[in-house]
């Protein structure tokens, strides 16, 4: 009788230990926004959207859409629940006093999120066709 109980305990104990060791995977992304002189740009708008792996186009109606404003060091951080290929877009409205119309600076990049790794992407803003900023 005691031997059968010991066998059950020996069988159940490893299962309990293995289930307690599981940790939920994380998917993190850090976005750094800089200017042409590699200075950080605070208060830039950063958006992250899912991109189709096949052709690189944005997935219409995707449930993944994050938006953030960079902090004083030009950085935004994002957390995700799943692995994804994403498009990162940054926009900054350059309010120069000697120009009548405000100029938009922007940049777009793509990155693949991996399990348990904080991925980093740095975007250097340029004056370009910033249609996605309006």
C-alpha positions as a printed Julia matrix, in Angstrom:
134×3 Matrix{Float64}:
  0.0    0.0     0.0
  2.76   2.45    0.92
  4.66   1.58   -2.24
  1.68   2.45   -4.44
  1.32   5.82   -2.67
  5.02   6.53   -3.14
  4.73   5.69   -6.85
  1.82   8.12   -7.18
  3.76  10.86   -5.39
  6.81  10.24   -7.58
  4.59  10.48  -10.65
  2.7   13.63   -9.55
  5.66  15.57   -8.08
  7.52  16.17  -11.4
  4.29  17.28  -13.04
  3.72  19.86  -10.3
  7.31  21.1   -10.55
  7.13  21.44  -14.34
  3.85  23.36  -14.31
  5.18  25.81  -11.71
  8.24  26.68  -13.86
  6.26  27.97  -16.86
  6.44  31.71  -17.41
  4.31  33.63  -19.87
  6.43  34.83  -22.84
  6.73  38.57  -23.44
  7.09  40.55  -26.63
  8.49  44.06  -26.11
  9.44  46.82  -28.5
 11.45  49.96  -27.79
 11.29  52.73  -30.41
 13.95  55.47  -30.44
 13.28  58.61  -32.48
 16.22  60.8   -33.49
 16.88  63.75  -35.82
 19.54  64.0   -38.53
 22.12  65.0   -35.9
 21.26  61.88  -33.82
 19.59  63.99  -31.12
 16.51  62.42  -29.49
 13.16  63.94  -30.46
 10.65  64.24  -27.6
  6.88  64.53  -28.19
  6.91  62.65  -31.51
  3.9   60.44  -32.26
  4.71  56.75  -32.74
  2.21  54.22  -34.1
  2.62  50.45  -34.37
  0.45  48.33  -36.68
  0.51  44.72  -37.86
  2.14  44.13  -41.23
  1.46  41.25  -43.62
  4.54  39.0   -43.71
  3.91  38.08  -47.36
  3.93  41.56  -48.92
  4.77  44.04  -46.11
  1.44  45.89  -46.39
 -0.54  46.92  -43.33
 -3.29  44.49  -42.35
 -6.58  46.39  -42.71
 -8.89  46.18  -39.71
 -6.16  44.66  -37.55
 -6.85  44.51  -33.85
 -3.27  45.58  -33.16
 -2.85  49.33  -33.27
 -0.8   51.16  -30.65
 -0.01  54.85  -30.44
  2.35  56.65  -28.08
  4.22  59.93  -27.61
  7.98  59.77  -27.11
  9.37  60.81  -23.75
 12.09  63.43  -23.16
 14.77  61.0   -24.37
 12.89  60.29  -27.63
 11.81  56.78  -26.59
  8.49  54.91  -26.61
  7.95  51.4   -25.27
  5.3   48.86  -26.29
  4.23  45.46  -24.92
  2.52  42.77  -27.0
  0.86  39.45  -26.24
  1.95  37.63  -29.4
  4.7   37.41  -31.97
  4.15  39.74  -34.94
  5.71  41.55  -37.88
  4.89  45.22  -37.33
  5.21  48.58  -39.03
  6.44  51.43  -36.85
  5.61  54.96  -37.99
  6.87  58.14  -36.39
  5.57  61.67  -37.02
  6.7   65.01  -35.64
  5.25  68.42  -36.41
  8.18  70.81  -36.72
  6.93  74.22  -35.55
  9.54  76.56  -36.98
  8.72  80.22  -36.45
 10.19  81.41  -39.78
  8.0   79.09  -41.85
  4.33  79.9   -42.41
  3.21  76.29  -42.66
  4.32  73.66  -40.17
  6.55  70.96  -41.61
  6.05  67.28  -40.79
  9.04  65.03  -40.21
  8.41  61.3   -40.44
  9.89  57.85  -40.89
  8.57  54.32  -41.24
 10.27  51.05  -40.33
  9.46  47.36  -40.0
 10.48  44.9   -37.29
  9.7   41.32  -36.29
  8.9   40.79  -32.6
 10.48  37.74  -30.99
  9.58  35.85  -27.85
 11.25  37.05  -24.61
 13.39  39.65  -26.38
 13.05  43.4   -26.1
 13.49  44.41  -29.74
 14.7   47.95  -30.5
 14.22  50.06  -33.6
 15.67  53.53  -34.17
 14.04  55.85  -36.7
 15.73  58.99  -38.0
 13.02  61.49  -38.91
 13.26  63.3   -42.25
 11.03  65.66  -44.17
  9.37  63.3   -46.6
  5.95  62.39  -47.96
  4.27  62.12  -44.56
  0.74  61.34  -45.77
  0.19  58.93  -42.84
  0.83  61.78  -40.37
 -2.27  63.79  -41.24
